[in-house]
Amino acid sequence: MGLPLLRPRSTMTDAFMTINQLSQQTPFTTKDGSTIRSILDQTNAPVQNQSLAEATIPEGQHTERHYHKLSEEFYFILEGAGTMEIDGEIHSVSPGDAILIPPSSWHQITATDRLRLLCCCAPPYSHEDTYFVTD
């Protein structure tokens, strides 16, 4: 048997596989103020139950403190350093740290050095499921 046909590592979709290249995803600002690039979500893949994005937060900046009624989130720190606050508990975070943010938990991440992290949400991230003190 021959090797499977290889395609370029751009966006590739067929009945069984979707592969999105991070560098080809357009950055946008979320409702909490972070800049993200959706890697896999309902806007660029046949995603049903979760979303995956890369977020960046400049040194000295932070997301607005918020919560999601429905989404459980994972953050995975790739680069930089900062502090993570969940429901009043604050810890330092650095590359290799994985953070669980349960639904309805108030949270905020602050960058002491420019942060780059992966964010996974289930169900998928939506602006409509992001709430602030004023909501």
N, C-alpha and C positions, 0 to 999 in steps of 0.2 A: 504494500500500500504506500502511496505517496504522502508527502507532508501536506498538511492543510494549507489552503490558500491564505496568504498573509496580506492584509490591507494596511494602508497608512494609518498611523496612530492619531487620526483626527477624530471627528465624531463618526461613529460607526454604529448603525442600527440594523438589525434584521429580526426575524421572529424570535430568536433566542438570546441575543447579545446586544448590549449597548455599551460602548466605550467612549467616554468623553475625555478629551485632553484638557487639563486645567488651564493651560496657557491660552486656549481658545474660548474660554468663558469670560463674558463681559462683567466687570465689577459693577456693583451698585451698593447704595447705602440702605441698610435696613432701618426699620422704625426705631430701633434702639441706638442708632448712630454708628454702628460698625460698618466697615466696608467688606463686602463678601463677594465671592465668586461661587455661584452654584455649580457644583461638580455634577451631582445627580439630584434632580428634583422633578416636580411635575411640569416645569417649564421647558426641560430639555431632554426628557426621557419618559418612558412609560412607567413612572414610579407611582406606587399606590400607597405605601405605608410609612415611608421615611424620606429624609432628605439629607444630603451631604454637601457641605460647603467649606470653603477656605475663608477664614476671616482674618483681617489685619487691623491692628489698633496701633496708631503712632505712639511713640514714647511720650509719656506724660498725659495721655488721653485715656478715656474710659467709655464704656457703654453706659447708657442711661439705665438706672436701676429699674428693673421690670420683672414681669413673670409671664408665663404662658399657662392658660387654664388647661389646655389639652396636651401640649407637647412635653415629652420627656426629652432632655437634651444630654448629649455627651460633648464635652470639649476635650480635645487632645492637643496639647501644646507642642508645636513643632520648633519654634524659634522664639527667642526673647525671654523676658521675665516680667512678672507682675504679681498682682494680688487678686484673689478670687473671693468674692463675698457671696454667701448663700444664706439667706434668712438670718443675717447678723453675724454669722461666723466667718472669719477672715483668715485665709491662708496664703502664703507665698506659693507661686506656681512657676515652673520652668520646663524646658524641653523634656518630653517623656512623660509628663503628668497627664493622667486621664481624670476628668472631673465629671461626676454625675450630678445633673440638675433635675430634681424631680418636678413633675407638673405642679403648678401653683406656688413654687418657691421663688421668692424675691431674689434676684441675683444681679451682680455687676462685676465686670472684670476691668482692671486698671493695668495699664502697661507702664512699668518702670523702665523697660527697654522695649523697643518696637516688638510687638507680639504678632506672631503668625500661628494660627491654630486651625484645626479641623473642628467643625461643628456638625453633629448628627442630630436630627430631630425626628421623633416618631410620636404622633403623625407628623407629616412634613411641615416645615416652617411655613408660617403665613403671617403677614402683617396683621390680619384680623385677630390672631391669637396672641398678640403682644399687648400687654396692659401696663399702665404706669399709675402712679399715685393719683393723678388727676382723672383717670378713667372711671 
